[in-house]
Amino acid sequence: MNQFYGEIIALSTAFCWTITAVAFEFAGKRIGSLTMNLLRLLMAFFMYAVYSVIVYGTVFPAGFAGDSWMWLILSGLVGFVIGDLLLFQAYVDIGARVSLVIMSLWPAMTAFLAWVFLGERMKAFDLLGLFLVTSGIVLVILSGNRANRKQGSLKKAIPVTGILLALGGAFGQAGGMVLSKVGMGDHDPFAASYIRVIAGVIGFSAIFFITGRWKKLFASLKDGKAVGATTIGAVMGPFLGVSLSLMAIQYTSTGVASSIMAINPVLIIPLSVAFFKEKVSWGEVAGALIAVAGVVMFFIQS
């Protein structure tokens, strides 16, 4: 089982991110996605600070060389800030459904970037798994959410700018993952994630200063339910989830790890049924089975 250590950690990451998605969706609807994003990173920052003091006896990450700091900071800016901002704008321009379909390409982008810059090559079964996971996720997204289906088909005109924004969001996620692997090396994934979060806090803080949104952030603290949901999301996302994602790419290829971590739309189906009483279509079931079959491929040695 040790040979699949990275894959198992990646699957654990996907579960963490599924809980995060539900928590952040709830909080974002109450206080706004941009406010929620900075709040979650600030919470994660304090969690990492406590972790660093307990484990290393210092508030800030130690033991990283200057070039590692550079790559990890760049990773945080590309993944947490630029990627998220582009994706959120894509939601506005072309809607969440189409944006998420395009975002499902990020594992393939990650595998490509890892091949070009890290020299990582995926096995035949891994490539098949990547294809099945991506296809399953797309089918789940297209088959789900009856409200979205009523808005019309994908055949209607979609603004090119919106498509480019969503592609930018996917590229930001992929680029952030590859940059993280370059900067992290053999270091503690939690410490490496801490540096990424610091970069994210700085990036979003700059945006809040430019746009004058600090009042909204302070006002959001009065919403106990939103703060509670954001706290849960911060623990499972920027703290545990992101750290586990970096740990996963230490033990397996970046392409395989990112493919497994991307199955959130599949894992969220049981939660939607259990907690939100949503009905599941046969297309979603089929897509989920295809994606699961893709994950199984990663556990088969060619």
N, C-alpha and C positions, 0 to 999 in steps of 0.2 A: 504493500500500500504506500510505502514511502516514495516509490517512483512517481506516484500521482499527488505528491504533497502540494505542489503548486496548483494543480487543478482543483483539489479539494478546498484550498484556501480561496481560490477564485470563486467557487460556488458559494462559499460562506460570505464572500463579499457581495455577491448578487442578492443573497437573502437580506443582508444589512441594507443595501441600497433600495430594496423593495419596501422595507419598513420606512426608510427615509423618504421615499417618493410619496407615500400616503401622508406622512406627517407634514412634509413641506407643502403638499397640495392644500391641506387644511389651513396651514398657517399663511400661505401665500394669498389665499382667497380673503383672509381677514385683514392682513396688513400690507399686502402688495409684495410681489416677488423680489423686487430690488431691495426693499427694506429687509425682507426675510433673509436674503442672501448675505448681507453684511452682518446681520444679527447672528446667523448660524456660524459665520467665520469667527466672530468675536468670541462666541461661546466656545468654539473649538480651540481658539487660541489659549484661553484660560485652562481648558482641559489639558492641553499639551504642556503648558507651563507647569501645572501641578505634576504631571507625569515626569517631566524633565527634572524637577527638583527632587522627586522621590528616587528616581533611578540614577541620575547623574549628579545631583547636588548643585545644579545650576539652573537658572531660570530659562536661559536660552540654549539652543542646541550647541553642543561642543564636539570637537573631534573631526569636523568637516573642513577640508581644504578650501581655499578660495574659489577654485574652479567648480567644486561641488556646490557651493553656495550659489554661484552664478547660474548653473544649469537648473538647480531646484527652484530658484527664484523665478527664472524664466518659465519653468514648467508651471509654477503657480499662477503666473500672469496669463499664460496661454490657456491653461485649463480652467482655472477658477474664474478668471475675469473676462478675458476676450471671448473665449468659447461660450460662456454662459450669456454674456450680453448679446452676442450674435444670435444665439438660439432664442432668447426671449423676444428679440425683435422679429425673428422669423415667425414666432407664434402670432404676433400681431399682423404681419403681412400676409401669411398664407395659412394660418391656423395651426393648431397643435397636431392635428392628425397627419397632414402632409409633412410637417416639420419632423415628427417622430419617425415617419417612414424614411426620410432622408438621413436622420440621425442614426438609423439602424446600420448605416454603412460604416460607422466609426470603427468597428473591429477590423473590417477589411482594410480601411485606411491605416490602422495601427500596424497590421501585419505587413503592409507595403512599406511603411516608413521604417519599421524594424528591420526589414530585409535590406533596404537601401542604406540606412545609417548604422545599423548594428550587425549586419550580416547574418541575421537570423533566418533560417529556412524552415518552413513547415512541412511535415510529412504528408503523405497522400491522404491518410485518414484525417489528419488535422484540417487539410484544405476542404475535404468533404464535410467535416463538422462545421467549419466556418460558413460554407454555403448553406447547409441545412439550418443552422441557427439563424442566419440573416433572413432566409426565406420564411422560416417559421414566425419570426418576429414581425416581418412585414405583413404576413397573412393575419396575425393576431390583431395588429393595429388597424388594418383595413376592414376587418370583420367586426371589430368592436365598436362600442359607443353608438347606440342607435340614433342619438341626437345628432352626431356628426354625419351619419349616413343620410339624414334628412336634408343636409345642407347641399347635397348634390354629389356627383361623381368626381373622380380625379381627372376626368376628361375636360373639365372646364378650364378656361385660361388661368394659368398660375403665373403671377409676376416673376420675372427672371430674378429680380433683386431678392425676392423672398427665398427662392431656391438657393441663391448664392449665400444668403445669410445662414440658412440651415446647413449648407455644406461647410460653411465657416465654423459653425458650432461643432459639427462632427470632426472637422479637422483639428479644432482646438482641443477636443477630448483626446483624439489620437496623438496629437503632437505633445500634449501634456504628459501622456503616459510614457512615450518614448524618451522625452527629455528627463523624466523622473528616473528612468532606468539608468541613463547616462550619469546623472548627478549622484544617485544613491550609491551605486557600487555595492559593496558588502556591508554598508552601514545599517544601523537600526532603522527599519521602515517607519517607525513612529517618529523618530527624530527627523527623518527626511520629510515626512508629511508635515511636521511642525514648520519647517522652513517654507514649504509650499503654502501653508495657511498664512504665515506671516506676509508672504507676497500678495496673497489674495486680500488680506485685510488692508494692506497699503493701497492696492489697486482700487478696491471699492470705496475706501475712505476718500481717495482723490476724486472719484466720481461724485461722491456725496458733497464734497466741498465745492466742486464746480457747479453742481446742480442745486445746491442749497437744500438738501433733503434731510439734514440732521434733525429737524423738528419732527419729521415723520418717524424717524427711528426712535426718538425719545417718547413720542406719543404711543408707539406700538408696545412699549413696555407696560402700559396700563391694561393691555389686553392679556389677561392671565391665560386664557385658552390658547392663544396664538404663541405666547412665550413658552408654554408647556409643550406644545407640539414642536416648536422650533428646537427646544432643548432635546427632545427625543430624537429629532432628525439630526441634530448636531452630533449627538453621541454615536448614532448608527451610521452617519454619513461622513462628514469631514474628519471625525476622530477614528472610529473603528473601521468603517468601510474603506476610506481612502488609505489608511495604514495597511489594512489587509490586502488591498489591491497592489500596493508596492511590494508587499511580502510575496504575493503570488508571482509577480514577474521576476523575483529573485530565484524562484524554483522551477519555472517553466517559461516557454517562449512568450513574448509580449502578445503575439497574435492569438495564441491559444487562450491565455488568461483573459484578454479583452473580450473574446468571443463568449466565454462562459459568463463573464460579468455583465454582459449586455442583455441577458435574458429576463431583465426586470419586467417587461410587459407580459411575460408568461407567468412568472411567479406571483404577479400582483392579482391574477385572476381569482385564485381562491380567497384572497383578502376582500376583493370587491364583492364576491358572492356572500361571504360570511358577515361582513360588517356593513356593506352598503346595499345588500339585497339586490344586486344587479343580476340580470339574466345573461347567460353565456350562450353565444351562438355556436353552431356547428363549425363555422369557419375558425372561430377562436380555439375551439377544442382541437381541430386539425392542425392549426398553426402551432399550438402548444406541443402537440405530439411530435411534430416535425422538428421543433427547436430542441426538445428533449432528446430526440434521436441524434441530433447534431452534437449535443453535449456528450452523449454516450461515445461518439466517435473519438473524442479526445482521450477516452480511457481505454481505447483499443490500440495496441501496439502494432504498427505495420511492419 
